[in-house]
Every structure is written in C-alpha cells, then in structure tokens.
Amino acid sequence: METAPDPRWDLSDLVNRRKGETGLSFRKIAEATIDPVDPEAGPLWTRGTLENLAKREPVKAPPAAMLRALAAGLQVPLRLVQEAAAAQWFGVETVYGEGVDPDTRLLVRRYQQMSPEDRRRLQILAETYDPS
C-alpha cells in the first residue's frame, strides 16, 4: 500500500513570500485580486481566505479565475501561481528541460520522490520530444 505524500504548501508559501516582499497587508492583496479576464467581477479573494491559506489552514482548490486574480494581487506571473496550486492541491510538479524552450515543461506527480535516474529520464524526454 502506497503511503500518503507529505502535504504541500507551495501556494501558501508563495503568498507568504510575496506578502513579505511587497509589504502589502492581506487586505490590500485581497483588494487587488481582480481577474484580468473579468475585472467587472471585482476582487475574488477575501482577506480571511488569504490569511487561512498563508497559515496553511484548509482552503478549497481555487478555480482558474481565482488563480488569475491571485496572480494579479500578488503581482507575479500567472504561471507561478498555477504551478504552486498544482503542487499544493494535486501533488503535481512542473519540470523544465535544460536548454529547452521555456514553454516546454512536464507536469509530474511526486517528482521529488523519484530517483535521480528517473528524474533525468524525464528531463531527457522533455529535451528530445518533437511533436512534428
């Protein structure tokens, strides 16, 4: 029987890090969590939910609009928020190949638990795959 992996807190850690880097309060970050695709919807995160996330308390996995809004509020690229959320809620890590177009990436479950040999095989796959 497979053991449960340790919980991940990637998005929680990103929120904490960006709060410290920007010097913004949770209230100010929440006010800025506006989805650029639908700005009319207004802020999509509450101060309380951001605080719970930062404290590593249970928070439901957010939908795409909330991830876009959080990226805006944290003033980071959407990709960083998406990758952190995928790791925290689904145990999926993003792996980039060396010397490969930065848009080429693999999404891998439990990458950190893999052997160095298996990690290298995945990187080779990313580097050599040619869909044409």
PLY file of the C-alpha trace (Angstrom):
ply
format ascii 1.0
element vertex 132
property float x
property float y
property float z
element edge 131
property int vertex1
property int vertex2
end_header
0.00 0.00 0.00
1.33 3.41 -1.01
1.85 5.93 1.79
0.32 9.36 1.51
2.82 12.01 0.47
3.61 14.83 2.85
1.27 17.77 2.41
2.48 20.50 0.09
2.22 24.21 0.85
3.62 25.75 -2.33
0.85 28.31 -2.85
0.70 29.10 0.87
4.45 29.73 0.83
4.18 31.89 -2.30
1.50 34.05 -0.64
3.65 34.47 2.47
6.76 35.25 0.47
5.05 37.83 -1.73
3.34 39.46 1.25
6.76 39.94 2.80
8.38 41.13 -0.43
5.66 43.66 -1.27
4.96 44.81 2.28
1.24 44.68 1.49
-1.36 43.61 4.04
-3.72 40.72 3.37
-6.49 43.30 2.99
-4.57 45.17 0.26
-3.68 41.95 -1.55
-7.34 40.84 -1.38
-8.49 44.17 -2.84
-6.10 43.64 -5.78
-7.24 40.07 -6.56
-9.14 41.02 -9.67
-9.28 38.58 -12.57
-7.92 40.41 -15.64
-10.25 38.36 -17.83
-13.34 39.56 -15.91
-12.49 42.72 -13.97
-16.17 43.54 -13.53
-16.43 40.65 -11.04
-14.30 42.62 -8.58
-11.93 41.07 -6.03
-12.21 37.27 -5.90
-10.29 36.59 -2.67
-11.16 37.72 0.84
-8.67 38.77 3.45
-9.74 35.83 5.62
-9.22 33.24 2.90
-5.76 34.63 2.13
-4.88 34.53 5.83
-6.09 30.92 6.09
-4.07 29.99 3.02
-0.98 31.67 4.45
-1.45 29.85 7.79
-1.70 26.53 5.93
-5.27 26.02 7.03
-7.72 24.13 4.82
-8.75 26.08 1.75
-10.53 24.63 -1.28
-8.57 24.43 -4.52
-9.36 27.65 -6.39
-10.72 27.70 -9.95
-8.84 29.32 -12.83
-10.40 32.78 -12.38
-9.27 32.88 -8.76
-5.75 31.83 -9.73
-5.59 34.64 -12.30
-6.87 37.08 -9.69
-4.37 35.88 -7.09
-1.52 36.33 -9.56
-2.67 39.92 -10.06
-2.94 40.52 -6.31
0.49 39.03 -5.63
2.00 40.80 -8.65
3.55 37.63 -10.07
3.25 35.78 -13.38
0.19 33.53 -13.57
2.44 30.53 -14.28
3.94 30.77 -10.76
0.52 30.71 -9.11
-0.69 27.85 -11.33
2.38 25.74 -10.61
2.19 26.39 -6.87
-1.52 25.49 -6.79
-0.94 22.31 -8.81
1.75 21.22 -6.38
-0.22 22.11 -3.25
-3.56 20.55 -4.14
-2.69 17.86 -6.64
0.93 16.93 -5.92
1.88 17.87 -9.48
5.27 19.49 -10.02
6.47 21.31 -13.10
9.74 20.07 -14.58
11.61 22.08 -17.19
14.18 20.57 -19.51
17.68 22.03 -19.62
18.43 24.09 -22.72
14.82 23.76 -23.87
12.30 26.39 -24.88
10.91 27.73 -21.56
7.39 26.88 -22.72
8.32 23.19 -22.80
7.56 21.58 -19.47
6.31 18.37 -17.93
3.76 18.12 -15.16
4.80 15.26 -12.91
3.21 13.77 -9.81
5.60 13.22 -6.90
8.70 14.34 -8.80
10.65 14.90 -5.58
10.09 11.27 -4.59
11.63 9.95 -7.83
15.15 8.60 -8.06
17.76 10.82 -9.73
17.80 8.35 -12.64
14.06 8.67 -13.20
14.24 12.47 -12.94
16.96 12.55 -15.57
14.88 10.30 -17.88
12.02 12.79 -17.67
14.33 15.69 -18.48
15.70 13.81 -21.49
12.13 13.19 -22.63
11.34 16.91 -22.40
14.51 17.81 -24.25
14.11 15.34 -27.11
10.34 15.22 -27.71
9.43 16.68 -31.10
5.70 16.57 -31.90
6.21 17.50 -35.58
0 1
1 2
2 3
3 4
4 5
5 6
6 7
7 8
8 9
9 10
10 11
11 12
12 13
13 14
14 15
15 16
16 17
17 18
18 19
19 20
20 21
21 22
22 23
23 24
24 25
25 26
26 27
27 28
28 29
29 30
30 31
31 32
32 33
33 34
34 35
35 36
36 37
37 38
38 39
39 40
40 41
41 42
42 43
43 44
44 45
45 46
46 47
47 48
48 49
49 50
50 51
51 52
52 53
53 54
54 55
55 56
56 57
57 58
58 59
59 60
60 61
61 62
62 63
63 64
64 65
65 66
66 67
67 68
68 69
69 70
70 71
71 72
72 73
73 74
74 75
75 76
76 77
77 78
78 79
79 80
80 81
81 82
82 83
83 84
84 85
85 86
86 87
87 88
88 89
89 90
90 91
91 92
92 93
93 94
94 95
95 96
96 97
97 98
98 99
99 100
100 101
101 102
102 103
103 104
104 105
105 106
106 107
107 108
108 109
109 110
110 111
111 112
112 113
113 114
114 115
115 116
116 117
117 118
118 119
119 120
120 121
121 122
122 123
123 124
124 125
125 126
126 127
127 128
128 129
129 130
130 131
